[in-house]
């Protein structure tokens, strides 16, 4: 799920970045440091959408660096248990990616009529051969569990439910 939230961060800026473009330098450093990161509390920061406030800087003793408190708006992505996502299969077993989140789907969470086929292109195939899941297939899955660390979010998913499974097979494209 995507959320638009307000976060705060203390940004340190080197004196060489002071001058007319101080705010632009601060914003570009914030974007470089924050976008694409993950916090266990809020999720993955997808994009910074705006700067609400840049506070007064505090000079760090002995270094010349200045610390600015910055309040900014951003879009974050955080998956929840029970959420339905579309993801691309990356490895058989199988792992899938939905943006920055990696989701594991165990053999027990794949429909019973699908069997693993080993070989040069490993895949899961239905008994009649009509559906095939392999690397780069796009699947719709349901999150059944999440584990949140300080800098990562891990998910377990299933395709053993109604309206879940392959939505795009790269071999038929």
Helices and strands as residue ranges (DSSP letters): E 2-13, G 15-17, H 22-34, E 38-39, E 43-54, E 58-59, E 66-77, E 84-91, E 95-98, E 101-104, G 107-109, E 114-117, E 123-126, E 132-134, E 138-148, E 153-158, E 165-168, G 170-172
